[in-house]
Amino acid sequence: MFKLPSTLTIDNVHSIRDELMQKVNAAQAGSFVVDAGELQNIDALGLQLLIAASGSLEKEGCSFQLINVTPVLQELLEVSGGSDLLETEGSA
């Protein structure tokens, strides 16, 4: 499981990307879970990172699941069409 920080924006996405992709690359077959329960601020670049991680996992036969989705993330997913690309479960 990977726990997102409270902010995932252009200001920190590069450092989070390195940590997330390291875990994605080490993932084994099955499901990769990302806990978004603390996420309060996300921009388009942060969403792009989540979609890219999901795509990388799908290529390896793994699923990507967001849990504890906060209202701010849910709204961005709905507005951007990202809800069609990312599997979510639960609300924070």
C-alpha positions as CSV (number, residue, x, y, z in Angstrom):
1,M,0.0,0.0,0.0
2,F,1.1,3.5,-0.7
3,K,-0.2,6.4,1.3
4,L,-0.6,9.8,-0.5
5,P,0.4,13.0,1.4
6,S,-2.1,15.8,2.0
7,T,-0.9,17.6,-1.1
8,L,-0.1,16.2,-4.5
9,T,0.6,19.2,-6.8
10,I,3.3,20.6,-9.1
11,D,5.2,21.6,-6.0
12,N,5.8,18.0,-4.8
13,V,4.7,15.7,-7.5
14,H,8.3,14.9,-8.6
15,S,9.4,13.6,-5.2
16,I,6.2,11.7,-4.7
17,R,6.5,10.2,-8.3
18,D,9.9,8.8,-7.4
19,E,8.7,7.1,-4.3
20,L,5.4,5.9,-5.9
21,M,7.1,4.5,-9.0
22,Q,9.7,2.7,-6.9
23,K,6.8,0.9,-5.1
24,V,5.0,0.4,-8.4
25,N,8.1,-1.2,-10.0
26,A,8.4,-3.5,-7.0
27,A,4.7,-4.5,-7.1
28,Q,3.9,-8.2,-7.7
29,A,0.9,-9.6,-9.5
30,G,-2.3,-8.7,-7.8
31,S,-3.6,-5.4,-6.5
32,F,-1.7,-2.2,-5.7
33,V,-3.6,0.0,-3.2
34,V,-3.2,3.7,-2.8
35,D,-4.7,5.3,0.3
36,A,-5.9,8.8,-0.5
37,G,-7.4,9.5,2.9
38,E,-5.2,12.4,3.8
39,L,-5.3,14.1,0.3
40,Q,-6.7,17.6,0.5
41,N,-5.0,19.3,-2.4
42,I,-4.4,17.8,-5.9
43,D,-3.9,19.4,-9.3
44,A,-3.9,18.0,-12.8
45,L,-0.2,17.0,-12.6
46,G,-1.0,15.0,-9.4
47,L,-3.9,13.2,-11.2
48,Q,-1.7,12.5,-14.2
49,L,0.8,10.8,-11.8
50,L,-1.9,8.5,-10.5
51,I,-3.1,7.6,-14.0
52,A,0.4,6.9,-15.1
53,A,1.1,4.6,-12.2
54,S,-2.2,2.8,-12.9
55,G,-1.2,2.3,-16.5
56,S,2.3,1.0,-15.5
57,L,0.7,-1.5,-13.2
58,E,-1.9,-2.6,-15.8
59,K,1.0,-3.4,-18.2
60,E,2.4,-5.8,-15.6
61,G,-0.9,-7.5,-14.9
62,C,-1.6,-5.7,-11.6
63,S,-4.7,-3.7,-10.7
64,F,-4.5,-0.2,-9.2
65,Q,-7.0,0.8,-6.6
66,L,-7.6,4.2,-4.8
67,I,-9.1,3.8,-1.3
68,N,-10.4,6.4,1.1
69,V,-11.0,8.9,-1.7
70,T,-11.5,12.4,-0.3
71,P,-14.2,14.8,-1.7
72,V,-11.5,17.0,-3.4
73,L,-10.1,13.9,-5.3
74,Q,-13.6,12.6,-6.1
75,E,-14.5,16.0,-7.6
76,L,-11.4,16.1,-9.7
77,L,-11.9,12.6,-10.9
78,E,-15.5,13.4,-12.0
79,V,-14.7,16.7,-13.7
80,S,-11.7,15.3,-15.5
81,G,-13.1,12.0,-16.6
82,G,-10.5,10.3,-14.4
83,S,-13.2,8.2,-12.7
84,D,-13.3,6.2,-15.9
85,L,-9.6,5.5,-15.7
86,L,-9.1,4.8,-12.0
87,E,-10.7,2.2,-9.7
88,T,-11.9,3.8,-6.4
89,E,-13.3,2.4,-3.2
90,G,-14.7,4.2,-0.2
91,S,-14.7,7.8,0.8
92,A,-12.7,9.5,3.5
